[in-house]
Amino acid sequence: MFSQADAEAGEITDLEKRKARDGVAKFSRLGWKRLTILLVVAAIALGTLSLPAAFAALGMVVGVIVTLVAGFIAVYTGLVVGRVKVKHPEIHHFADVGRLLWGNVGYEIMNAMLIIQLLFLVGSHCLTGTTALTTIIDKPVCSVWMGIASAAILALISIPPSFAEVAILGYIDFASILLTIGITIIATGIQNGNAAPGQEAEWSAWPREDLTIVQALIAVLNIIFAYSFTICQLSFMDEMHTPADFEKSIWSLGAIQITIYILTGALIYAFVGKDVASPALLSGGKLISRVAFGVAIPVIFISGAILVVTVGRMVHGRIYANSVTRFVNTKKGWITWLLTILVVVVVGWFIAEVIPIFNDLVALISSLLNSGFALYFPAIMWFQFLKEGSWLSPKNLFHGACNTFIMAAGFFLLVGGTYAVVQNIVSYLVCNLASC
């Protein structure tokens, strides 16, 4: 925390020592239940409502199978990442894994990847907040002002520096996403039930006949990345008072995600049919969309705030690594923390506002970077940190096969997913140019 030279020179005051002790206690209050809520909030957001469109592309059977497989892979990689953290408590964020694997160069590369991915996700929440506020108001309002309002709300909710404090808001977030999904399912179900004979929703157990490779890959990407939580897991676990309890959180999260994702994807697809919108809350009609977006406000901003705090903790903690300032319990600590949060939100908001194809770019960044955090980095971590004993032992043969498959899947999505997203962007740009 402080250098030996400072201690010998007597430059650490009693006040600083007390603040440091208080700071350590403040950032060591997270239990497994609140960790579960944090992981739920980080993983389950409005992206869940893109799953019915993925089911529409892949068909009901393949959609359910992919969702199940992706869920079990997410649980497995979460267990791997958590066990590495327990074994190496010096890991604070995913970037520290890069240092253990490849030295300082690995740290800087993974740190840059992590910050870029999180900043784009923060921007995505700002943009979604803008859409939600515009939909709810339903009046001609300058989108820039709505964007500024969205960013301001996000910044205010991101003020608490401790994940244990933010986790309290997570309960509201979780209730919000359940209500949003429930409203969408009920509304689309009623609409389908009231449809005239012959006008009921059409769905299929199998993939669409005209499904292209690009569409299939994007559908699979949407399902896999809906489970993505390992990018923040190490940062959350760094505040746990009993890190070994993390497995309870991972299993709980896995059960919650798999249940919600299968029910959401299957039911809304069955009620709306092949033309289901993405996000699916747009399929319920104008009034239902306004109601659903209103209920979803906590999801949009609380989930986004947790990402902001994650980036803020990384940046602020690195700048003030050897100072009591990093504990955010002094005047300087609070001022620098608030400035850090403001910069993170402004950068996320700015890139979301100025880039015309921002949502496609988020998908591209996720294919390039999140495929690593979700899949092949955890696999590499098992080979490097957790494999013990002979390769011929049943345990190592099993885990070796699992992690080889996960690594291969990660690299496949890195290449195939990036190709699919780029093709999607090119098609979008060509269509826009043709319409000019």
C-alpha positions in Angstrom: 0.0 0.0 0.0 2.7 2.4 1.0 6.4 2.3 0.2 9.0 1.2 2.8 10.9 4.4 2.2 7.9 6.4 3.3 7.5 4.3 6.4 11.1 4.8 7.4 10.9 8.5 6.8 7.9 8.8 8.9 5.9 10.3 6.1 2.8 8.2 6.8 0.7 10.0 9.4 -1.5 8.3 12.0 -4.5 9.7 10.1 -3.4 8.0 6.9 -2.8 4.7 8.7 -6.3 4.9 10.1 -7.8 5.9 6.7 -5.9 3.0 5.1 -7.3 0.5 7.7 -10.8 1.9 7.2 -10.4 1.7 3.5 -9.3 -2.0 3.5 -12.3 -2.8 5.7 -14.6 -0.8 3.3 -13.5 -2.7 0.3 -13.7 -6.2 2.0 -17.4 -6.4 2.8 -18.7 -8.4 -0.2 -20.3 -11.8 0.5 -21.4 -14.4 -1.9 -25.0 -13.3 -2.1 -24.1 -9.7 -3.1 -21.5 -11.1 -5.5 -24.4 -13.1 -7.1 -26.4 -9.9 -7.5 -23.5 -8.0 -9.0 -22.8 -10.8 -11.5 -26.6 -10.9 -12.3 -26.6 -7.2 -12.9 -23.4 -7.3 -15.0 -24.7 -10.1 -17.2 -28.5 -9.9 -17.4 -29.6 -6.6 -19.0 -31.8 -5.5 -21.9 -29.5 -7.7 -24.1 -31.7 -10.6 -22.8 -34.5 -9.3 -25.0 -32.4 -9.8 -28.1 -32.6 -13.6 -27.5 -36.0 -14.1 -29.1 -34.6 -12.8 -32.4 -31.7 -15.3 -32.0 -34.3 -18.1 -31.5 -36.2 -16.8 -34.6 -33.0 -17.3 -36.6 -31.9 -20.6 -35.2 -35.3 -22.2 -34.5 -36.7 -23.3 -31.1 -34.7 -26.5 -30.8 -31.3 -25.2 -31.8 -32.0 -22.0 -29.8 -32.6 -23.9 -26.6 -29.6 -26.2 -27.1 -27.2 -23.3 -27.8 -28.6 -21.4 -24.8 -28.1 -24.5 -22.5 -24.6 -25.2 -23.8 -23.5 -21.6 -23.6 -24.9 -21.5 -20.0 -22.9 -24.5 -18.8 -19.8 -23.1 -20.5 -20.3 -19.8 -18.7 -20.6 -21.6 -15.4 -17.4 -23.6 -16.1 -15.4 -20.6 -17.1 -16.7 -18.6 -14.1 -15.5 -21.4 -11.8 -12.1 -21.4 -13.5 -11.6 -17.6 -13.2 -12.7 -17.7 -9.6 -10.4 -20.5 -8.6 -7.5 -18.7 -10.2 -8.4 -15.6 -8.1 -8.5 -17.7 -4.9 -5.1 -19.2 -5.8 -3.6 -15.8 -6.7 -5.1 -13.2 -4.4 -2.7 -10.6 -5.9 -5.1 -10.5 -8.9 -7.3 -7.4 -8.6 -8.7 -7.1 -12.2 -8.4 -9.2 -15.4 -5.4 -7.1 -16.5 -3.4 -8.6 -13.6 -3.9 -12.0 -15.2 -2.1 -10.6 -18.3 0.9 -9.7 -16.1 1.0 -13.3 -14.6 0.8 -14.8 -18.1 3.0 -12.5 -20.1 4.6 -9.9 -17.8 4.2 -6.1 -18.0 3.5 -6.2 -21.7 0.6 -8.7 -21.1 -0.7 -6.4 -18.4 -0.8 -3.3 -20.6 -2.4 -5.2 -23.5 -5.1 -6.8 -21.4 -5.7 -3.6 -19.5 -6.2 -1.7 -22.8 -8.6 -4.5 -24.0 -10.5 -4.4 -20.8 -10.9 -0.6 -20.7 -11.9 -0.4 -24.4 -14.5 -3.2 -24.0 -16.0 -1.6 -20.8 -16.0 1.9 -22.3 -18.0 0.8 -25.3 -20.4 -1.1 -23.0 -20.8 2.1 -20.9 -21.5 4.0 -24.2 -24.1 1.4 -25.1 -25.9 1.9 -21.8 -25.9 5.7 -22.4 -27.4 5.2 -25.8 -30.0 2.7 -24.6 -30.9 5.2 -21.8 -31.4 7.9 -24.5 -33.7 5.6 -26.5 -35.6 4.7 -23.3 -36.1 8.3 -22.3 -37.1 9.3 -25.8 -39.6 6.5 -26.0 -41.1 7.2 -22.6 -41.5 11.0 -23.2 -42.9 10.3 -26.8 -42.5 13.9 -27.8 -40.2 15.7 -30.2 -37.1 16.3 -28.1 -33.5 16.8 -29.2 -31.7 13.5 -28.9 -28.5 15.2 -27.7 -30.3 16.6 -24.6 -31.7 13.1 -24.0 -28.2 11.8 -24.3 -26.9 14.3 -21.8 -29.7 13.4 -19.4 -28.9 9.7 -19.8 -25.2 10.3 -19.1 -26.0 12.5 -16.1 -28.2 9.8 -14.5 -25.5 7.2 -15.2 -22.8 9.3 -13.6 -24.9 10.0 -10.5 -25.7 6.3 -9.9 -22.0 5.5 -10.4 -20.8 7.6 -7.4 -20.5 4.8 -4.8 -17.0 3.5 -5.2 -17.5 0.1 -3.4 -19.2 -2.8 -5.1 -20.8 -3.8 -1.8 -22.6 -0.5 -1.9 -23.6 -0.7 -5.6 -24.8 -4.3 -5.0 -27.7 -2.8 -2.9 -29.0 -1.2 -6.1 -28.6 -4.5 -7.8 -31.7 -5.9 -6.1 -33.7 -3.1 -7.7 -32.0 -3.8 -11.1 -32.9 -7.5 -10.8 -36.5 -6.8 -10.0 -36.6 -4.4 -12.9 -35.3 -6.8 -15.5 -37.8 -9.5 -14.3 -40.7 -7.1 -14.5 -39.5 -5.9 -18.0 -39.3 -9.4 -19.3 -42.6 -10.4 -17.6 -44.4 -7.4 -19.1 -43.1 -8.2 -22.6 -44.0 -11.9 -22.3 -47.5 -11.2 -21.0 -48.2 -8.4 -23.6 -47.0 -10.5 -26.6 -48.9 -13.5 -25.3 -52.1 -11.6 -25.0 -51.6 -10.1 -28.5 -51.1 -13.6 -29.9 -54.1 -15.0 -28.1 -56.3 -12.2 -29.4 -55.1 -12.6 -33.0 -57.7 -13.4 -35.6 -57.8 -17.0 -36.9 -54.9 -17.6 -39.3 -53.0 -14.6 -37.9 -51.4 -16.3 -35.0 -47.6 -16.1 -34.7 -45.6 -18.5 -36.8 -42.6 -20.2 -35.2 -40.4 -23.1 -36.2 -38.5 -25.8 -34.3 -35.7 -25.5 -36.8 -33.6 -22.8 -38.4 -35.1 -20.5 -41.0 -34.8 -21.9 -44.5 -33.1 -18.7 -45.8 -30.7 -18.4 -42.8 -27.2 -17.3 -43.9 -23.9 -18.2 -42.1 -23.6 -14.5 -41.1 -27.1 -14.5 -39.5 -26.5 -17.8 -37.7 -23.1 -16.6 -36.3 -24.6 -13.3 -35.0 -27.5 -15.2 -33.4 -25.0 -17.5 -31.6 -22.9 -14.5 -30.6 -25.9 -12.8 -29.1 -26.6 -15.9 -27.0 -23.0 -16.5 -25.8 -22.3 -12.8 -25.0 -25.6 -12.7 -23.0 -23.8 -14.9 -20.5 -20.6 -12.8 -20.4 -19.8 -11.8 -16.8 -16.2 -13.0 -16.3 -14.9 -9.6 -17.6 -16.0 -8.1 -14.3 -15.8 -11.2 -12.0 -12.2 -10.7 -10.8 -12.9 -7.0 -10.0 -16.0 -8.0 -7.9 -14.2 -10.8 -6.1 -11.4 -8.5 -5.0 -13.9 -7.1 -2.5 -15.0 -10.4 -1.0 -14.3 -11.1 2.6 -14.4 -14.8 1.9 -13.3 -15.3 -1.7 -13.6 -19.1 -1.5 -17.4 -18.7 -1.3 -17.6 -17.5 -4.9 -18.7 -20.9 -6.3 -22.1 -20.5 -4.6 -22.5 -17.3 -6.6 -21.4 -18.9 -9.9 -23.8 -21.8 -9.6 -26.7 -19.5 -8.5 -26.0 -17.1 -11.4 -25.9 -20.0 -13.9 -29.2 -21.4 -12.8 -30.8 -17.9 -12.9 -29.4 -17.1 -16.4 -30.2 -20.4 -18.0 -33.8 -20.3 -16.7 -34.4 -16.6 -17.7 -32.8 -16.9 -21.1 -34.6 -20.0 -22.2 -38.0 -18.8 -21.0 -37.5 -15.3 -22.5 -36.2 -16.6 -25.9 -38.7 -19.4 -26.3 -41.9 -17.8 -25.0 -41.5 -14.4 -26.8 -40.5 -16.2 -30.0 -43.5 -18.5 -29.8 -45.8 -15.5 -29.1 -44.5 -13.1 -31.7 -43.1 -15.5 -34.3 -40.4 -15.1 -37.0 -40.7 -11.3 -37.2 -39.9 -10.6 -33.5 -38.1 -7.3 -33.0 -34.7 -6.9 -31.2 -35.0 -5.9 -28.4 -38.3 -7.8 -28.0 -40.0 -5.2 -26.0 -40.5 -3.3 -29.3 -42.8 -6.2 -30.4 -45.5 -5.4 -27.8 -46.7 -2.2 -29.5 -46.2 1.5 -28.8 -47.9 1.6 -25.4 -46.3 -1.6 -24.1 -42.9 -0.4 -25.3 -43.3 2.8 -23.3 -44.3 0.9 -20.2 -41.6 -1.7 -20.6 -38.9 1.0 -21.2 -40.1 2.8 -18.1 -39.8 -0.3 -16.0 -36.4 -1.0 -17.5 -34.9 2.3 -16.5 -33.2 0.8 -13.4 -31.7 -2.0 -15.5 -30.3 0.4 -18.0 -28.6 2.7 -15.5 -27.7 0.4 -12.6 -26.1 -2.2 -14.9 -24.3 0.6 -16.7 -23.2 2.1 -13.4 -21.5 -1.2 -12.3 -19.5 -1.1 -15.5 -18.5 2.5 -14.9 -17.4 1.7 -11.3 -15.4 -1.2 -12.6 -13.5 1.0 -15.1 -13.2 3.7 -12.4 -11.7 1.4 -9.9 -9.2 0.1 -12.4 -8.0 3.6 -13.4 -8.3 5.3 -10.0 -6.6 2.4 -8.2 -3.7 2.3 -10.7 -3.1 6.1 -10.4 -3.2 6.1 -6.6 -1.9 2.5 -6.0 0.6 3.6 -3.3 -1.6 6.3 -1.7 -4.4 6.4 0.8 -6.3 8.3 -1.9 -7.3 5.1 -3.6 -9.6 4.2 -0.7 -11.9 7.1 -1.5 -12.3 8.1 2.1 -10.5 11.5 2.1 -11.3 14.8 0.5 -8.7 14.2 -2.3 -10.0 10.6 -2.7 -13.5 11.7 -3.3 -12.6 14.6 -5.6 -10.4 12.3 -7.8 -12.9 9.5 -7.7 -15.7 11.8 -8.9 -13.5 13.2 -11.7 -12.6 9.6 -12.8 -16.3 8.6 -12.9 -17.1 11.8 -14.9 -14.4 11.1 -17.4 -15.4 7.5 -17.9 -19.1 8.4 -18.5 -18.3 11.4 -20.8 -16.0 9.2 -22.9 -18.6 6.4 -23.2 -21.3 8.9 -24.0 -19.2 10.7 -26.6 -18.2 7.7 -28.6 -21.8 6.5 -28.5 -23.0 9.9 -29.8 -20.5 10.5 -32.6 -20.2 7.1 -34.2 -23.1 6.5 -36.6 -22.9 2.7 -36.5 -22.1 2.5 -32.8 -24.2 -0.6 -32.0 -22.5 -2.5 -34.8 -19.2 -1.3 -33.5 -20.0 -2.6 -30.0 -20.8 -6.0 -31.6 -17.4 -5.8 -33.4 -15.5 -4.9 -30.3 -17.2 -7.7 -28.4 -16.3 -10.2 -31.0 -12.7 -9.1 -31.0 -12.3 -8.7 -27.2 -15.1 -10.3 -25.2 -14.5 -13.6 -27.0 -11.2 -13.7 -25.0 -12.6 -12.6 -21.6 -15.6 -15.0 -21.9 -13.9 -18.0 -23.5 -10.2 -18.4 -24.4 -8.6 -16.4 -21.6 -10.3 -18.6 -18.9 -9.2 -21.7 -20.8 -5.6 -20.4 -21.0 -5.8 -19.7 -17.2 -6.7 -23.3 -16.4 -3.7 -24.6 -18.4 -1.4 -22.1 -16.8 -2.6 -21.9 -13.2 -4.9 -24.8 -12.3 -3.6 -27.9 -14.1 -1.8 -30.1 -11.5 -0.2 -33.5 -11.8 0.0 -35.9 -14.7 -1.8 -35.2 -18.0 -3.0 -38.9 -17.8 -5.0 -38.4 -14.7 -8.8 -38.6 -15.3 -9.3 -35.1 -13.8 -6.7 -33.5 -16.1 -8.0 -35.4 -19.2 -11.5 -34.1 -18.5 -10.6 -30.5 -17.8 -8.0 -30.5 -20.5 -10.6 -31.6 -23.1 -13.2 -29.0 -21.7 -10.7 -26.1 -21.9 -9.4 -27.2 -25.3 -13.0 -27.0 -26.6 -13.6 -23.7 -24.9 -10.4 -22.2 -26.3 -11.3 -23.5 -29.8 -14.8 -22.0 -29.5 -13.3 -18.7 -28.4 -10.9 -18.4 -31.3 -13.7 -19.5 -33.7 -15.9 -16.8 -32.4 -13.0 -14.3 -32.6 -12.6 -15.1 -36.3 -16.1 -16.1 -37.4 -17.9 -13.6 -35.2 -15.7 -10.8 -36.4 -16.3 -11.8 -40.0 -20.1 -12.0 -39.4 -20.2 -8.5 -37.7 -18.0 -6.9 -40.4 -20.3 -8.4 -43.1 -23.3 -7.0 -41.3 -21.7 -3.6 -41.1 -20.8 -3.7 -44.8 -24.4 -4.7 -45.7 -25.8 -1.8 -43.6 -23.5 0.7 -45.2 -24.2 -0.5 -48.7 -27.9 -0.3 -48.1 -27.6 3.3 -46.8 -25.5 4.3 -49.7 -27.9 2.8 -52.1 -30.8 4.7 -50.5 -29.0 8.1 -50.8 
